[in-house]
Amino acid sequence: MLKTLNIGIAGYKFMGRAHSNAWLKAPLFFDVAAKPVLKAACGRHEPSLKKFAERWGWQETETDWKKLISRADIDVIDIALPQHLHFEIAIAAAKEGKHIFCEKPLALSVKQAEEMLRVCEDNRVVHYLNHNYRRVPAIALAKKMIDDGLLGRLFHWRAAYQQDWIVDPEFPLTWQLQKETAQAGPQWDLNSHCVDLAHYLIGPVASVMGMCTNFIIERPLANETSTGNLQAEAKGSERGPVTVEDATLMMVQFKNGVMGSFEATRFATGRKNKLSFEIYGSKGSITFDLERMNELMFFSAEDTNTAQGFRKIMVTESEHPYVKSWWPPGHIIGYEHSFIHAVVDFIDAVENNKPISPNFSDGLAAMKVLEAGLQSAETKQQITLNS
Ligand SMILES: NC(=O)c1ccc[n+]([C@@H]2O[C@H](COP(=O)([O-])OP(=O)(O)OC[C@H]3O[C@@H](n4cnc5c(N)ncnc54)[C@H](O)[C@@H]3O)[C@@H](O)[C@H]2O)c1
């Protein structure tokens, strides 16, 4: 009989749903080392929590996360909450010996991230940080192609993460637009993903120059039941200040000499969730766009020059990363599959005592770059990172 792994989740909206789906689907499509059991879900508003639990099959509910993490029948704490709650819950969960599946960005600061990593290591728990895009098959393929030398020596990294969900000045002041809950705007929310991908695909960042701006400085206060960008409603006519940046740019130098740029905004009208990157090397180049996530564009300078050009690789062959558990070639997959892949690898790490990335150490590394970006924007100075 397959072993079981008992999961307790905190948070039940956007990420709560994406994670629940992943825990449920993983054993249906992959040969997992243990079957996740949706043991208990935690949230503050009991009626909506109960509805969520019933719909997704969570066996029980808790309205206090402290109770959730102290339960002896739970092996894994899944943190699907805004980032101001990650620190306290992850530390407490690690001290209880629970393995942790945590949403990004890791924390509010480098200082918090260091402490989270230290406590997880001291308590020997598996710590995973959900930069799920590493597990988009096309991105995992890009990593393999770079490692196999198909791009040769790398010269350039160029990333842009563009959304448009706060262009309307009447969009309310949800938790993502306030420093106490989010710490920063797209620098934390979006660039955290791109910095993680850059660390994965290119290597560590050595120095950073940043720039930020705000387009709308006040918004209507949000209704208390507003959650993130899914169900945002204004409370009334009262307004409050936006306390995080609206858009951010970073120029970086990587330790291996690659030059890079990062652009992140929620004001790119018409761009819904466009995470794109370009990598240029001596032998070839790669481009990716999340809005066409089953495709990877590849240019090989080694093709005969009369036939050269960017070719589109449909990343749907069974030899491509993660694909063989899904559908026949050309039968594309979506956003939610990256979460399922993350859960599959996480279960493997827990059950077979294997390392997993990204983890809190990767989260700390990203946080150093992100924090330096904001500091540089403020001081107008280039910042060199100490490893
Ligand atoms: N990996 C990704 O692609 C991805 C995408 C979106 C969000 N995220 C991250 O996931 C985390 C959650 O974001 P989301 O979009 O699911 O947010 P959300 O607003 O949709 O959901 C947040 C949940 O947290 C609960 N919550 C808020 N404050 C709380 C408190 N003080 N105590 C207990 N519960 C509280 C809310 O009730 C809700 O259930 C964030 O850190 C975000 O950056 C990751």
The ligand as a Tripos MOL2 file, in Angstrom:
@<TRIPOS>MOLECULE
LIG
   44    48     1     0     0
SMALL
NO_CHARGES

@<TRIPOS>ATOM
      1 N1          3.5260   30.9350   -7.2490 N.am      1 LIG1
      2 C1          2.7270   31.7960   -7.8630 C.2       1 LIG1
      3 O1          2.6660   31.8200   -9.0760 O.2       1 LIG1
      4 C2          1.8960   32.7280   -7.0440 C.ar      1 LIG1
      5 C3          0.7850   33.3640   -7.6230 C.ar      1 LIG1
      6 C4          0.0130   34.1970   -6.8040 C.ar      1 LIG1
      7 C5          0.3610   34.4250   -5.4970 C.ar      1 LIG1
      8 N2          1.4790   33.8210   -4.9700 N.ar      1 LIG1
      9 C6          1.8770   34.0390   -3.5680 C.3       1 LIG1
     10 O2          1.0100   33.2810   -2.7260 O.3       1 LIG1
     11 C7          0.7670   33.9680   -1.5030 C.3       1 LIG1
     12 C8         -0.7460   34.1070   -1.3190 C.3       1 LIG1
     13 O3         -1.2510   34.8630   -2.4090 O.3       1 LIG1
     14 P1         -2.7270   34.6480   -3.0090 P.3       1 LIG1
     15 O4         -2.7160   35.2430   -4.3670 O.co2     1 LIG1
     16 O5         -3.1830   33.2590   -2.7900 O.co2     1 LIG1
     17 O6         -3.5360   35.6270   -2.0500 O.3       1 LIG1
     18 P2         -5.1060   35.6650   -1.8000 P.3       1 LIG1
     19 O7         -5.3840   37.0430   -1.3360 O.co2     1 LIG1
     20 O8         -5.8420   35.1250   -2.9980 O.co2     1 LIG1
     21 O9         -5.3060   34.6310   -0.6110 O.3       1 LIG1
     22 C9         -4.7230   34.8890    0.6410 C.3       1 LIG1
     23 C10        -5.2900   33.9710    1.6820 C.3       1 LIG1
     24 O10        -4.6960   34.3260    2.9240 O.3       1 LIG1
     25 C11        -5.7250   34.5360    3.8980 C.3       1 LIG1
     26 N3         -5.2250   35.5240    4.8670 N.ar      1 LIG1
     27 C12        -4.8830   36.7990    4.6250 C.ar      1 LIG1
     28 N4         -4.4490   37.3990    5.7580 N.ar      1 LIG1
     29 C13        -4.5370   36.4550    6.7290 C.ar      1 LIG1
     30 C14        -4.2540   36.4420    8.1210 C.ar      1 LIG1
     31 N5         -3.7910   37.5330    8.7490 N.pl3     1 LIG1
     32 N6         -4.4320   35.2860    8.7970 N.ar      1 LIG1
     33 C15        -4.8890   34.1680    8.1600 C.ar      1 LIG1
     34 N7         -5.2100   34.1390    6.8460 N.ar      1 LIG1
     35 C16        -5.0290   35.2590    6.1560 C.ar      1 LIG1
     36 C17        -6.9100   35.0170    3.1010 C.3       1 LIG1
     37 O11        -8.1130   34.8640    3.7980 O.3       1 LIG1
     38 C18        -6.7970   34.0890    1.8750 C.3       1 LIG1
     39 O12        -7.3240   32.8220    2.1580 O.3       1 LIG1
     40 C19         1.4960   35.3110   -1.6030 C.3       1 LIG1
     41 O13         2.7070   35.2520   -0.8930 O.3       1 LIG1
     42 C20         1.7380   35.4750   -3.1000 C.3       1 LIG1
     43 O14         2.9040   36.2180   -3.4030 O.3       1 LIG1
     44 C21         2.2200   32.9700   -5.7300 C.ar      1 LIG1
@<TRIPOS>BOND
     1     1     2 1
     2     2     3 2
     3     2     4 1
     4     4     5 ar
     5     4    44 ar
     6     5     6 ar
     7     6     7 ar
     8     7     8 ar
     9     8     9 1
    10     8    44 ar
    11     9    10 1
    12     9    42 1
    13    10    11 1
    14    11    12 1
    15    11    40 1
    16    12    13 1
    17    13    14 1
    18    14    15 2
    19    14    16 1
    20    14    17 1
    21    17    18 1
    22    18    19 2
    23    18    20 1
    24    18    21 1
    25    21    22 1
    26    22    23 1
    27    23    24 1
    28    23    38 1
    29    24    25 1
    30    25    26 1
    31    25    36 1
    32    26    27 ar
    33    26    35 ar
    34    27    28 ar
    35    28    29 ar
    36    29    30 ar
    37    29    35 ar
    38    30    31 1
    39    30    32 ar
    40    32    33 ar
    41    33    34 ar
    42    34    35 ar
    43    36    37 1
    44    36    38 1
    45    38    39 1
    46    40    41 1
    47    40    42 1
    48    42    43 1
@<TRIPOS>SUBSTRUCTURE
     1 LIG1         1 GROUP 0 **** ****
